[in-house]
């Protein structure tokens, strides 16, 4: 069975913004979907988020798809780095993803060492980067960086900000059908 795991953003939770709608869309398409509550979401630490993601995924395979939002994307990249060479996932969707420390002290711990993009790229068949041209936290060039470093297909949205909601002081983004559409197009 195909399955998807959504890794929420900093200060997020499973019922936040577009996660419930995406979960529903993928379940209708036959996926098993998990949206784990990451630990200490107000003060995210990779040393706690990575084991939680490992637990949520269990045994990864080509029917496993990962969806990250903001710092959830970095968590997924660190997870992919940690996989042995013989593992390959079906695909990864990055929503408001970024490739390096953007200067927020609360999440510097995710970037103590540089990401190894060659290893990350080898651990999934497909990558998609969904970005917004007016994201107040993630520069628009980060989608192109994900394309360059991982071969990610870029889906550029207009005026979607950080695809978040009340936590980030924006109107809540409760629907993001591009996520399910991108996964369903992966072969």
C-alpha positions in Angstrom: 0.0 0.0 0.0 1.2 3.5 -0.8 1.6 5.7 2.3 2.4 9.3 3.0 3.8 11.0 6.1 3.3 14.7 6.5 6.0 16.5 8.6 4.5 19.7 10.0 6.2 23.1 10.3 7.7 24.7 13.3 4.9 25.5 15.8 2.6 23.4 13.7 0.4 20.4 14.6 -1.5 17.7 12.6 -4.7 19.7 12.3 -2.9 22.9 11.2 -3.4 24.6 7.8 -3.6 22.3 4.7 -2.5 19.1 6.4 -6.1 17.7 7.1 -7.3 18.4 3.6 -4.2 16.9 2.0 -4.5 13.8 4.3 -8.1 13.4 3.1 -7.2 13.8 -0.6 -4.5 11.2 -0.4 -6.7 8.8 1.6 -9.4 9.0 -1.0 -6.7 8.1 -3.6 -5.9 5.0 -1.6 -2.9 6.1 0.5 -2.4 5.4 4.2 -1.5 8.8 5.7 0.1 9.9 9.0 0.7 13.4 10.3 2.7 12.8 13.5 2.9 15.4 16.2 6.5 16.4 16.3 8.0 17.0 19.8 8.5 20.4 21.3 7.2 22.1 18.2 7.7 25.6 19.6 11.5 24.8 20.0 12.2 22.2 17.3 15.3 20.1 17.7 16.5 17.7 15.0 17.7 15.3 17.8 14.0 14.8 18.7 12.3 15.3 15.4 14.4 12.7 13.5 13.6 9.8 15.9 9.9 10.8 15.7 10.0 10.7 11.9 11.8 7.3 12.0 9.1 6.0 14.3 6.3 7.3 12.1 7.8 5.8 8.9 8.9 2.4 10.2 10.3 0.5 7.2 10.6 2.8 4.2 10.2 1.6 0.6 9.3 2.8 -2.9 5.6 3.1 -1.8 6.6 5.6 0.9 6.1 9.3 0.2 7.2 12.1 2.5 5.7 15.6 2.6 7.4 18.4 4.5 6.4 21.9 5.4 9.2 24.4 6.2 11.4 22.9 8.9 9.6 19.6 8.2 11.5 19.7 4.9 14.9 19.9 6.7 13.8 17.0 8.9 13.0 14.9 5.8 16.4 15.7 4.3 18.2 14.7 7.5 16.1 11.5 7.5 17.1 10.7 3.9 20.7 11.3 4.7 20.5 8.7 7.5 19.1 5.9 5.3 21.4 3.1 4.2 22.2 3.2 0.5 19.9 0.3 -0.4 16.7 2.4 0.5 14.8 4.5 -2.0 11.5 6.2 -1.4 8.8 6.9 -4.0 9.0 10.6 -3.6 9.3 13.7 -1.5 7.3 17.0 -1.6 8.8 20.1 0.0 6.4 22.9 0.8 8.3 26.1 1.6 11.5 24.1 1.8 15.0 25.4 2.1 18.5 24.1 1.8 20.5 25.9 4.6 20.3 27.9 7.8 18.1 31.0 7.1 19.2 32.8 10.3 16.4 31.7 12.7 18.2 30.8 15.9 15.5 28.4 17.0 16.2 26.0 14.0 20.0 26.4 13.6 20.4 23.0 15.2 19.0 21.4 11.9 22.0 22.9 10.0 25.0 22.3 12.3 26.5 20.4 9.4 25.8 21.0 5.7 23.2 18.8 4.0 24.6 16.1 1.8 22.5 16.6 -1.3 24.1 13.7 -3.3 23.0 11.2 -0.6 19.6 12.9 -0.2 19.0 12.8 -4.0 19.9 9.1 -4.2 17.2 8.1 -1.5 14.1 9.1 -3.4 12.8 8.6 -7.0 11.1 12.0 -7.2 11.3 15.5 -5.6 8.9 18.4 -5.9 9.4 21.8 -4.4 6.2 23.9 -3.9 7.1 27.5 -3.2 5.4 30.9 -3.0 6.6 34.1 -4.7 5.8 36.1 -1.5 7.0 33.8 1.3 8.0 36.1 4.1 10.4 33.5 5.6 11.9 31.4 2.8 13.5 33.3 -0.1 12.1 32.4 -3.5 15.5 31.3 -4.7 15.3 28.2 -2.4 13.0 26.4 -4.8 15.6 26.8 -7.5 18.2 25.6 -5.1 16.2 22.4 -4.5 15.8 22.0 -8.2 19.6 22.4 -8.8 20.7 20.2 -5.9 18.0 17.5 -6.0 16.5 17.7 -9.4 13.2 18.8 -7.8 10.3 19.9 -10.0 9.3 23.4 -9.0 5.7 24.4 -8.5 5.7 28.2 -8.0 2.5 29.6 -6.4 1.5 33.2 -6.4 0.6 35.1 -3.2 0.5 32.0 -1.0 2.9 33.3 1.6 4.3 30.5 3.8 1.4 28.1 3.2 0.6 28.4 7.0 -2.0 30.2 9.1 -2.6 31.9 12.4 0.8 30.9 13.8 2.6 32.9 11.1 0.1 35.7 11.1 -1.4 35.0 7.7 -4.8 33.9 6.5 -4.9 30.1 7.0 -4.0 28.1 3.9 -6.5 25.2 4.4 -6.2 23.8 0.9 -3.1 22.9 -1.1 -4.2 20.5 -3.7 -0.9 20.7 -5.5 0.6 18.4 -2.9 -1.7 15.5 -3.6 -1.6 16.2 -7.3 2.2 16.1 -7.3 2.3 12.8 -5.5 -0.3 11.2 -7.7 1.7 12.2 -10.8 4.8 10.4 -9.5 5.3 7.1 -11.3 
